[in-house]
Amino acid sequence: MAQVLEFKLPDLGEGLTEAEIVRWLVAVGDVVAIDQPVVEVETAKAMVEVPCPYGGVVTARFGEEGTELPVGAPLLTVAVGAADLGGAGGNGSSGSSGSSRTADAAGSAGAAEESSGNVLVGYGTGAPAARRRRIRPAGPLASVPAAQAPAPSSAPAPASAAAPAPERRPAGAVAVDEAVQSGPVPVISPLVRRLAREHAVDLRTLTGSGPDGLILRADVEYAMRTAEAPAAPAPAAEAPASAVTRGERIPLRGVRGAVADKLSRSRREIPDATCWVDADATELMAARVSMNAAGGPKISLLALLARICTAALARHPELNSTVDMDAREIVRLPEVHLGFAAQTERGLVVPVVRNAHSRSAESLSAEFARLTEAARQGTLTPADLTGGTFTLNNYGVFGVDGSTPIINHPEAAMLGVGRIVPKPWVHQGELAVRQVVQLSFTFDHRVCDGGTAGGFLRYVADCVEHPSVLLRSL
């Protein structure tokens, strides 16, 4: 006899609360092995494949591609120990009543045998999950003729969220969650439902802007703003629809949503200031050419700038810190985990080079290359994107000279590097054409004053203009 087990979206780590289904790797009726990847999801941190800890036959999938699911929402159900369900995923009319019911007595043992011992983050598989209360049909579903069988109802969903529009459940799957609400309200996220409840927004009156009419948080917030806005006097003539109602609505989610949240928080909490200076990078460019001509792995310009940053942070450690406002303390960090901004097709990401202060220019070049390629492929892990203490932003690759970047919260500073271009420059008392770069430095004014920030930036500029200054400090 088979036991139908429900596999929920696990906690993928780093405090992530939701993920978007990018691509299903299995279909209803497929046989899956233990720990086989079944779906590819995109979180605010990275794109990952989620393995299923159960082995058996897929009986249902919950959520279409493009749907956003909260952690803990059902992903799929698997018939475990279903040796007689070779055709599972069909109509189930040829199965026996035993194969269409959950085995209460032997279910736990069967699940243990058909489940890996691995534990996903926040999703233990060592023991079966707590048994849900289930509603069983009066008789075996397989005994009901196909013409008389009722249409499958909505798939089970958590009590805090209405069910998405899943694929039809095979007749052999008998578990129906009592928490399914009576009316079809296209809401998945429990956060959206709670927001609507707290602000007395009737979800049934909303038209969702998500896939297949899915109601998103932005839809509820728009309804709240509309309800709070004072009624405008009726115009003499019918006014055209506003740009808000006419324009395309693009949900802020995934990487774009995470960037929006982080930058907004940075602007709210950090009193930042920016200073900048032009520097003659001719000698630094020449030094790089000499290094690469000597043989061995190529040294990137970004690696040289990173090495200069770590040397400057050693002289000004207050800039490698974070602010704990609850404790009203500045926390100076012993290691430099250097983030660098990378633009990808999925949006702006900031991979982190661990222990950059202890790496050579050659090691930094290799790590920058590895993380950049992973960013382009969309394979960066949450660990690759978190834990930075200082950020280096090379916006010169976009052909611009200067910028006032927003600090990557909760860090305290960011160095921006513009393009390096030939410009007229006074060199040794004479006008000459030199390779000039603009350096901008944005810092948290809570951790230091302008003197410290100016000292940091001046040291960086001196090392760019005269690389021997850097060698003296190594």
C-alpha positions as CSV (number, residue, x, y, z in Angstrom):
1,M,0.0,0.0,0.0
2,A,1.1,3.5,-0.7
3,Q,1.4,6.5,1.5
4,V,0.9,10.0,-0.1
5,L,3.5,12.3,1.5
6,E,3.5,16.1,1.0
7,F,6.8,17.8,0.3
8,K,6.8,21.5,1.3
9,L,9.0,24.3,0.1
10,P,11.9,24.1,2.6
11,D,13.7,27.0,4.4
12,L,16.5,27.7,1.9
13,G,18.5,29.6,4.5
14,E,19.7,33.2,5.1
15,G,16.2,34.2,6.4
16,L,14.5,33.8,3.1
17,T,10.7,33.5,3.4
18,E,9.6,32.8,-0.2
19,A,10.8,31.6,-3.6
20,E,9.5,31.8,-7.2
21,I,9.1,28.6,-9.2
22,V,11.3,29.0,-12.3
23,R,11.1,25.5,-13.8
24,W,9.5,22.2,-12.9
25,L,11.9,19.3,-13.3
26,V,9.3,16.5,-12.9
27,A,5.7,16.0,-14.0
28,V,2.7,14.3,-12.4
29,G,3.2,10.6,-12.8
30,D,7.0,10.7,-12.9
31,V,8.9,8.4,-10.6
32,V,11.4,10.3,-8.5
33,A,14.4,9.0,-6.5
34,I,15.4,10.1,-3.1
35,D,17.1,13.5,-3.1
36,Q,16.4,14.0,-6.8
37,P,16.0,17.7,-7.8
38,V,12.3,18.3,-8.6
39,V,12.0,22.0,-9.1
40,E,14.2,25.0,-9.8
41,V,13.3,28.1,-7.7
42,E,14.6,31.6,-7.6
43,T,15.0,33.3,-4.2
44,A,16.1,36.8,-3.4
45,K,19.6,35.5,-3.2
46,A,20.1,32.9,-5.9
47,M,18.6,30.3,-8.2
48,V,18.7,26.8,-6.7
49,E,17.4,23.3,-7.5
50,V,15.3,21.8,-4.6
51,P,15.7,18.0,-4.0
52,C,12.8,15.9,-2.7
53,P,13.7,13.8,0.3
54,Y,11.1,11.1,-0.7
55,G,11.3,8.5,-3.4
56,G,8.1,7.4,-5.2
57,V,5.6,8.6,-7.7
58,V,4.6,12.3,-8.1
59,T,0.9,12.6,-7.7
60,A,0.4,16.4,-7.7
61,R,2.4,19.6,-8.2
62,F,1.4,22.9,-6.6
63,G,2.1,26.2,-8.4
64,E,2.8,27.0,-12.0
65,E,6.1,28.3,-13.3
66,G,6.4,32.0,-12.3
67,T,4.3,31.5,-9.1
68,E,5.8,32.8,-5.8
69,L,5.4,30.4,-2.9
70,P,6.1,31.1,0.8
71,V,8.4,28.8,2.8
72,G,6.2,25.9,4.1
73,A,3.8,25.9,1.2
74,P,3.2,22.5,-0.5
75,L,5.4,21.9,-3.5
76,L,4.3,18.4,-4.5
77,T,2.9,15.1,-3.2
78,V,4.7,11.8,-3.6
79,A,3.1,8.3,-3.4
80,V,5.7,6.4,-1.3
81,G,6.0,2.6,-1.5
82,A,3.6,2.5,-4.5
83,A,5.0,-0.5,-6.2
84,D,1.6,-1.1,-7.7
85,L,1.2,2.4,-9.0
86,G,3.3,2.1,-12.1
87,G,0.8,4.2,-13.9
88,A,0.4,6.7,-11.2
89,G,-0.6,10.1,-12.5
90,G,-3.3,8.5,-14.6
91,N,-7.0,8.4,-13.6
92,G,-6.5,5.7,-11.0
93,S,-9.5,3.7,-12.3
94,S,-7.5,0.5,-12.6
95,G,-6.0,0.7,-9.1
96,S,-7.3,-1.2,-6.0
97,S,-8.8,0.6,-3.0
98,G,-5.7,-0.2,-1.1
99,S,-3.5,1.7,-3.5
100,S,-5.8,4.8,-3.3
101,R,-5.7,5.1,0.4
102,T,-3.1,6.3,2.9
103,A,-1.6,3.4,4.8
104,D,-2.1,4.4,8.4
105,A,-0.6,1.4,10.1
106,A,2.5,1.0,7.9
107,G,2.8,4.5,6.5
108,S,5.4,5.8,8.9
109,A,7.7,2.8,8.3
110,G,7.2,3.0,4.6
111,A,8.1,6.7,4.6
112,A,11.2,6.1,6.6
113,E,12.3,3.5,4.0
114,E,11.5,5.8,1.1
115,S,13.1,9.0,2.5
116,S,16.6,10.2,2.7
117,G,18.2,10.8,6.0
118,N,19.3,14.2,4.8
119,V,18.0,17.3,6.4
120,L,17.2,20.4,4.3
121,V,17.5,23.7,6.1
122,G,14.5,24.0,8.3
123,Y,13.0,20.8,6.9
124,G,13.9,17.6,8.8
125,T,13.5,14.3,7.0
126,G,14.7,12.0,9.8
127,A,11.2,11.4,11.0
128,P,7.8,11.7,9.3
129,A,6.1,15.1,9.6
130,A,3.2,15.4,12.0
131,R,0.2,13.7,10.5
132,R,-2.5,16.0,9.2
133,R,-6.1,15.4,9.8
134,R,-7.4,14.0,6.6
135,I,-10.9,13.5,5.0
136,R,-11.4,10.1,3.5
137,P,-14.0,9.4,0.9
138,A,-16.8,7.0,1.9
139,G,-15.6,4.4,-0.6
140,P,-12.5,3.8,-2.7
141,L,-12.1,6.5,-5.3
142,A,-11.0,3.8,-7.8
143,S,-14.4,2.2,-7.6
144,V,-16.2,5.3,-8.9
145,P,-16.8,5.2,-12.6
146,A,-14.9,8.0,-14.5
147,A,-18.2,9.5,-15.8
148,Q,-19.5,9.8,-12.2
149,A,-16.3,10.9,-10.5
150,P,-16.5,14.5,-9.2
151,A,-14.1,17.0,-10.6
152,P,-11.0,17.3,-8.4
153,S,-11.1,20.2,-5.9
154,S,-8.4,22.7,-5.3
155,A,-5.1,21.3,-4.1
156,P,-4.4,21.4,-0.3
157,A,-2.9,24.6,1.0
158,P,-1.7,25.9,4.4
159,A,-4.4,27.4,6.6
160,S,-2.7,30.8,6.3
161,A,-2.9,30.8,2.5
162,A,-5.4,30.0,-0.2
163,A,-4.5,27.3,-2.7
164,P,-2.9,28.3,-6.0
165,A,-4.3,26.8,-9.2
166,P,-2.4,23.4,-9.1
167,E,-2.6,20.6,-11.6
168,R,-5.5,18.2,-11.2
169,R,-4.9,15.6,-8.4
170,P,-4.8,12.0,-9.6
171,A,-7.8,9.9,-8.5
172,G,-5.4,7.8,-6.4
173,A,-4.5,10.7,-4.1
174,V,-7.1,10.8,-1.3
175,A,-5.7,13.4,1.2
176,V,-7.7,16.6,1.2
177,D,-6.6,19.4,3.6
178,E,-9.4,20.6,5.9
179,A,-7.8,24.1,5.8
180,V,-8.7,24.7,2.1
181,Q,-11.1,27.6,2.1
182,S,-14.5,27.4,0.4
183,G,-14.0,30.1,-2.2
184,P,-11.2,30.4,-4.8
185,V,-9.2,33.4,-3.8
186,P,-6.0,33.7,-5.9
187,V,-3.6,34.4,-3.0
188,I,-0.6,32.3,-2.1
189,S,1.5,34.3,0.3
190,P,0.3,34.3,4.0
191,L,1.9,37.7,4.3
192,V,-0.4,39.1,1.7
193,R,-3.4,37.5,3.4
194,R,-2.4,38.9,6.8
195,L,-1.8,42.4,5.3
196,A,-5.3,42.4,3.8
197,R,-6.9,41.2,7.0
198,E,-5.1,43.8,9.1
199,H,-6.3,46.6,6.8
200,A,-9.8,45.3,6.1
201,V,-9.1,44.7,2.4
202,D,-11.6,42.3,0.8
203,L,-9.4,40.0,-1.3
204,R,-12.4,38.9,-3.3
205,T,-12.8,42.4,-4.7
206,L,-9.2,42.6,-6.0
207,T,-7.9,41.8,-9.5
208,G,-4.4,40.3,-9.1
209,S,-1.5,41.5,-11.2
210,G,0.5,38.3,-10.9
211,P,0.5,35.3,-13.1
212,D,-3.1,33.9,-13.8
213,G,-4.5,36.8,-11.7
214,L,-2.5,36.0,-8.6
215,I,-3.0,38.7,-5.9
216,L,0.3,40.1,-4.8
217,R,1.3,42.4,-2.0
218,A,1.5,45.3,-4.3
219,D,-2.2,44.8,-5.2
220,V,-3.2,44.9,-1.5
221,E,-1.0,48.0,-0.8
222,Y,-2.6,49.8,-3.8
223,A,-6.0,49.0,-2.5
224,M,-5.0,50.3,0.9
225,R,-3.8,53.6,-0.7
226,T,-6.9,53.9,-2.7
227,A,-9.1,53.4,0.3
228,E,-7.1,56.0,2.4
229,A,-7.0,58.7,-0.3
230,P,-9.7,61.4,0.1
231,A,-12.4,61.4,-2.5
232,A,-11.7,63.9,-5.3
233,P,-14.5,66.2,-6.6
234,A,-16.2,64.9,-9.7
235,P,-14.6,66.5,-12.8
236,A,-16.8,68.2,-15.3
237,A,-15.7,65.7,-18.0
238,E,-14.5,62.2,-17.7
239,A,-10.7,62.2,-17.0
240,P,-8.5,59.7,-18.7
241,A,-7.2,56.8,-16.7
242,S,-4.2,57.6,-14.6
243,A,-0.8,56.3,-15.5
244,V,-0.9,54.0,-12.3
245,T,-3.9,52.1,-13.7
246,R,-2.8,52.2,-17.3
247,G,0.8,51.3,-17.0
248,E,2.3,47.8,-16.8
249,R,2.7,46.6,-13.2
250,I,5.9,44.7,-12.6
251,P,6.1,42.9,-9.2
252,L,9.2,43.7,-7.1
253,R,10.3,40.2,-6.2
254,G,13.3,38.0,-6.5
255,V,16.6,39.8,-6.9
256,R,15.0,43.0,-7.9
257,G,12.8,43.0,-4.8
258,A,15.7,42.2,-2.5
259,V,17.7,45.1,-4.0
260,A,14.8,47.4,-3.6
261,D,14.4,46.4,0.1
262,K,18.1,46.7,0.9
263,L,18.6,50.1,-0.8
264,S,15.5,51.5,0.7
265,R,16.7,50.4,4.2
266,S,20.1,51.9,3.5
267,R,18.6,55.3,2.6
268,R,16.3,55.2,5.7
269,E,18.9,54.2,8.3
270,I,22.4,55.4,7.1
271,P,23.3,59.1,7.1
272,D,25.8,58.8,4.2
273,A,28.1,61.3,2.7
274,T,30.3,61.2,-0.4
275,C,33.7,62.6,-1.3
276,W,35.7,62.1,-4.5
277,V,39.0,62.8,-6.1
278,D,40.6,62.5,-9.5
279,A,43.7,60.4,-9.7
280,D,46.4,59.7,-12.3
281,A,46.3,55.9,-12.9
282,T,49.0,55.8,-15.5
283,E,51.6,54.2,-13.3
284,L,49.1,51.6,-11.9
285,M,48.1,50.6,-15.5
286,A,51.8,50.3,-16.4
287,A,52.5,48.2,-13.3
288,R,49.7,45.8,-14.2
289,V,51.1,45.4,-17.7
290,S,54.5,44.6,-16.3
291,M,53.0,42.0,-13.9
292,N,51.2,40.2,-16.6
293,A,54.2,40.3,-19.0
294,A,56.2,38.5,-16.3
295,G,54.2,35.3,-16.8
296,G,51.8,33.4,-14.6
297,P,48.1,34.0,-14.1
298,K,46.8,37.4,-15.3
299,I,46.2,40.0,-12.7
300,S,43.0,42.0,-13.1
301,L,42.7,45.7,-12.5
302,L,39.9,45.0,-10.0
303,A,42.2,42.8,-8.0
304,L,44.8,45.6,-7.7
305,L,42.1,48.0,-6.6
306,A,40.9,45.5,-4.1
307,R,44.4,45.1,-2.7
308,I,44.6,48.8,-2.3
309,C,41.3,48.9,-0.5
310,T,42.3,46.2,2.0
311,A,45.5,48.1,2.7
312,A,43.5,51.4,3.2
313,L,41.1,49.6,5.6
314,A,44.0,48.4,7.7
315,R,45.0,52.0,8.2
316,H,41.4,53.1,8.8
317,P,39.6,50.1,10.5
318,E,36.6,52.2,11.5
319,L,35.4,52.0,7.9
320,N,35.3,48.2,8.1
321,S,32.5,48.1,10.6
322,T,28.7,48.1,11.1
323,V,26.4,50.1,13.4
324,D,24.2,48.4,16.1
325,M,21.7,51.1,16.9
326,D,19.9,48.9,19.4
327,A,23.0,48.7,21.5
328,R,24.2,52.1,20.3
329,E,27.6,50.6,19.4
330,I,29.9,50.7,16.4
331,V,31.1,47.1,15.7
332,R,34.6,47.0,14.1
333,L,35.1,43.8,12.2
334,P,38.4,41.9,12.2
335,E,38.2,40.4,8.7
336,V,37.6,42.2,5.4
337,H,35.0,40.3,3.3
338,L,35.0,42.4,0.2
339,G,31.8,42.7,-1.9
340,F,31.9,43.9,-5.5
341,A,29.0,45.0,-7.6
342,A,28.2,42.8,-10.6
343,Q,25.4,43.5,-13.1
344,T,23.7,40.4,-14.4
345,E,20.6,39.5,-16.5
346,R,18.8,38.9,-13.2
347,G,19.8,42.3,-11.8
348,L,22.5,43.8,-9.6
349,V,24.2,41.3,-7.3
350,V,27.1,41.8,-4.9
351,P,29.2,38.6,-4.5
352,V,31.6,38.6,-1.6
353,V,35.3,37.6,-1.6
354,R,36.0,36.1,1.8
355,N,39.1,37.2,3.8
356,A,40.2,39.6,1.1
357,H,42.7,41.2,3.4
358,S,44.8,37.9,3.5
359,R,44.7,37.3,-0.3
360,S,47.3,38.2,-2.9
361,A,46.5,40.0,-6.1
362,E,46.7,36.6,-7.9
363,S,44.3,35.0,-5.5
364,L,41.9,38.0,-5.7
365,S,41.9,37.8,-9.5
366,A,41.0,34.1,-9.4
367,E,38.2,34.6,-6.9
368,F,36.8,37.6,-8.8
369,A,36.7,35.5,-12.0
370,R,35.0,32.6,-10.3
371,L,32.3,34.7,-8.6
372,T,31.7,36.8,-11.7
373,E,31.1,33.6,-13.8
374,A,28.8,32.2,-11.2
375,A,26.9,35.5,-11.2
376,R,26.5,35.3,-15.0
377,Q,25.3,31.7,-14.8
378,G,22.9,32.4,-11.9
379,T,24.6,29.8,-9.7
380,L,25.7,32.0,-6.8
381,T,24.7,30.6,-3.5
382,P,23.3,32.6,-0.6
383,A,26.7,32.3,1.2
384,D,28.3,33.9,-1.9
385,L,26.1,36.9,-1.5
386,T,26.0,37.6,2.2
387,G,28.4,38.6,4.9
388,G,30.2,41.5,3.2
389,T,31.9,44.2,5.3
390,F,33.0,46.6,2.5
391,T,32.0,47.0,-1.1
392,L,34.1,48.0,-4.2
393,N,31.9,49.3,-7.0
394,N,33.5,49.5,-10.5
395,Y,30.9,51.5,-12.4
396,G,33.5,52.5,-15.0
397,V,32.6,49.5,-17.0
398,F,29.4,51.3,-17.9
399,G,31.4,54.2,-19.4
400,V,30.7,56.7,-16.6
401,D,33.1,58.8,-14.6
402,G,31.4,59.3,-11.3
403,S,28.6,58.3,-9.0
404,T,27.2,58.7,-5.5
405,P,26.5,55.0,-4.7
406,I,24.1,53.8,-1.9
407,I,25.9,51.9,0.8
408,N,25.3,48.2,0.9
409,H,23.5,47.9,4.2
410,P,24.6,47.1,6.9
411,E,28.1,48.0,5.8
412,A,29.7,51.4,6.5
413,A,31.4,52.4,3.3
414,M,31.7,51.8,-0.4
415,L,34.5,52.9,-2.9
416,G,33.4,53.7,-6.4
417,V,35.7,53.6,-9.4
418,G,34.9,55.4,-12.7
419,R,36.3,54.8,-16.1
420,I,40.0,55.3,-16.8
421,V,40.4,57.6,-19.8
422,P,43.1,59.7,-21.3
423,K,42.8,63.3,-20.1
424,P,45.1,66.4,-20.0
425,W,47.0,66.4,-16.7
426,V,49.8,68.4,-15.2
427,H,52.6,65.8,-14.7
428,Q,56.0,66.9,-13.3
429,G,55.2,70.5,-14.0
430,E,54.1,70.0,-17.6
431,L,50.8,69.4,-19.3
432,A,50.6,65.8,-20.5
433,V,48.0,63.2,-21.5
434,R,47.6,60.8,-18.7
435,Q,45.2,57.9,-17.7
436,V,42.9,59.6,-15.2
437,V,40.2,58.0,-13.0
438,Q,37.7,59.5,-10.6
439,L,37.4,57.8,-7.3
440,S,34.3,58.4,-5.1
441,F,33.9,57.3,-1.5
442,T,30.5,57.0,0.3
443,F,30.7,56.5,4.0
444,D,28.4,56.2,7.0
445,H,28.8,59.4,8.9
446,R,28.0,57.6,12.2
447,V,31.2,55.6,12.1
448,C,33.6,58.5,11.3
449,D,34.0,62.1,10.3
450,G,35.2,63.6,7.1
451,G,38.8,63.6,8.2
452,T,38.9,59.8,8.4
453,A,37.0,59.4,5.1
454,G,39.3,61.9,3.4
455,G,42.4,60.1,4.7
456,F,41.1,56.8,3.4
457,L,40.4,58.2,-0.1
458,R,43.7,60.1,-0.2
459,Y,45.6,56.9,0.6
460,V,43.7,55.0,-2.1
461,A,44.5,57.8,-4.6
462,D,48.1,57.9,-3.7
463,C,48.4,54.1,-4.2
464,V,46.7,54.4,-7.6
465,E,49.1,57.2,-8.6
466,H,52.2,55.7,-7.1
467,P,51.9,51.9,-6.6
468,S,55.2,51.9,-4.7
469,V,53.2,53.5,-1.8
470,L,51.2,50.2,-1.6
471,L,54.4,48.1,-1.7
472,R,55.8,50.1,1.3
473,S,52.8,49.1,3.4
474,L,52.9,45.4,2.6
